[in-house]
Amino acid sequence: MHGGLGLGKLGVVIARHGVGKTAFLVGVALDDLMRGKNVLHVTLDQPLEKVVAFYDDIFQDLAHSQELEDVWQARLDCERNRRIQCSRAVNFSPAKLKEIVNFWKETDNFEPTAIILEGFPFASSSDEDLAKLREIASEFHCELWMSAVTTRSAERNSRGVPEPIARLEGSVDVILTMAHDGNAVHVGLHKDHENTDVSELKLALDPTTMLLMAETTPG
């Protein structure tokens, strides 16, 4: 990716159920948290304790792989910079997300650099809805990462982007897909902002820890 996602931008990770979307996005969040940035994680389809468990497990794996010296301080700093909000998927809208962000800003003086949004109803959403989400990301000067569930039989466009995102591709800045082949979880890059030449991404993640297994650059 050219410069990452970026403030005011929307990124979507697409995969079938159980492939590891939550773990991947928690990894993205921890990358920010361990750099001292604030992250707001909003989930519409998972209980709080399950999301917290993802953070705890992946942090421990990261701490071990990076050989952190002061693990407990690093973990405490991450928890201080993180907020997790569970909301109901029924009738959820961009306006509700804005309400949640404002709540943490006004009650806790908490302003996120990144927002993780899981379970957004893409199948029943429009380009206008995504435009409103981008407005929120721009207004609060943060990047917004989302997850989308697809199926084996889902239709794909010329870029290989599956539904429910294919028809909304023009409203998303970065699109990634995840697929499990039995040995590893492979991540593919299908849209990189306005770049017309999207490089092939060879990225494999350990299906147990969701940490990097191998990365190669074509050519």
N, C-alpha and C positions, 0 to 999 in steps of 0.2 A: 504494500500500500504506500502511496505517496504522502508521507507525513501523518499517517494514522487517520483516525476518524475526523477529529477537529471539532472545535466549539461551534454549536449551532447546527450540527449535522446529525443525520439519522443513520444508524447502522443496524442491519438485521442478520441474525444467525438462523439459518433454516435447517431443520433436520426432522427425521421421524421421531416418534415417541421413544424415549429411553436411550438415545444415542449419546447424550451428554451436553445438551444446550445449557442447562443451568450451571454445570461444572465449568464449562468454557467461559461463560459470562462472569462467574465468580472469579475465575482466573484473571479476566480483564479488570475486574473491580480491585482485586488484590494488588495488581500491578500499580494501579493508581494509589491505593491506600498505603502501600509500602514506600511510596514517594512523597507521602505526607499530604495527599490530596483527599478531598471529601467525596464520598460516594453515597448516593441514595438508591437503595434497591427496593423496587416496588414489585410485588408478586401478586398475581390474580388467581393463581392456580395451585399454590403450595402453602402449607402451614409454616408459621414462623420458625418452629423448631427444626424443620427439615432444611430450611435455607441456612439457618445458623450452623447446622451440622456440616453443610457443604463448605462454609467458610472455615470452620475449625479443621476439617480434614485436609482441605487443600492447602491451608496455611501451614499445617504441620509438614506436609509433603514438600512444600516450597522451602520451609525453614531447614529441613534436612538436606535437600538437594543443594541449597545455596550456602549451607554451613554457617547459618547466622550465629553470631556470638551471643547476643543478648536476645534470646528468643522471646522471653516473657515481656520485655519492654516493647519489642517490635509488635507482638500480638496486642498488647494494651493500646499502642498507638493506632493500630488498625481499627480496633473496636471503637476508639474515641472518634475516629474520622468516618465512621460508618453508621448509617441509619437504615433500618429495614422496616418496610411498611407493607402489611397485608391488606388487600382490599378485595371487594367482591367483584367478580367478572361481570355479573349482571348489571347492565346499564352503565358500565364503565365507559368513560369518554375522555378526550383530551382535557376538557374542562375539569374533570375529577382529578387528573394528574396535576394540573396547575394548582388546584386546591390543596393537594398533598404537599407540593413543593412549598407553597406559601405558608402552610401550617408549620413546617419545620423551620422555615426562615423566621417566622414571627415569634414562635414559642421557644425556639432553641438557638436562635441566631446561627442556624446551620444552612450553608449555601453549598450545594454540591458542584463539583467539577464534572462529575459524570452521573448519569442516571441509568440504572438498569431496569428495564420494564419487561416482565415476563407475563405471558398469557393474554396479550392484547388481541382482541377479536378481529384479526385481519380479514377473515372470510366475509364479515359483514361491514367492513370499513371501506372508505373511499379515498381518493387522492386528496380530497378536501380535509378529511380527518388527519391524514399524515402531514398535510401542510400546517395544520394547527399544532401538531406535535413539534414540527420544526420551529414554529414561532415560539413555543415554550422553551426549547433548547436555546434559541437565540436570545430570548428575553432574560433567561437566567444564566447565560454565558456558560453553558455546559454542553457536553456531548451526550447523545441518547442512544444507548444500545438496547435492542429488542430481540426477542426470540419468536420464531414462528414454527408451527408444526405442519409438516407436509406428510404425504403418504407415498407408498411405492407406485401407485397408479396415477399420481398427480401429473397433469399436463405441464410441459416445460416450453419456454420460449427459445428463440434462437441462441441465446446466451447460455442456455441450460438452467435457467432460473425456474424452479417449480412453483406451482400455485401453493398457497394463496398469495405469493408475492409477485409472481410474473406480471399480473395485470397492474400492479402498483409500482413497478420497477422505477418509473420516472420520478417517483416521489421519495425514493430512498437513495442515499449517497453511497453507501457501501453495503454489498451483499456477500455473505459467506454461506457456504453449505457444509454440513458435516455428514459423513457416512462411515459406518462401521463395517469392515470387511472380514471380521472374525479375529484379526490379529492387531489391528490398530484403528483409531478413529482418524480419518483423513479429512482435512479442511481444504475447501476449494474457494478461490476468490472469483466471483462472477461480475462484480461491479466495483470499480475503484474511482469514485467521484465522476468526473467528466472525462477521464482518460479513456481513449478509444482502444488503446493497445493494452489490454489487461494481461499481465504476465501470468503464466501457468504457475500455480502455487503447489509446491510439494511439501506438505506439512503433515506429519504423523504424530498423534498423541497417544500416550499410554492409556488404554481404556479403563484402567483401574485408578490411576492417579490424575489423569488428564494433563500430565506434564509432557513436555516435548520429548519425542523419541528420536526423530530425525528430521533434518531440514536440508533440502538440496535445491540448488538453483539451476534451472535448465541451461545448457550450453556452458 
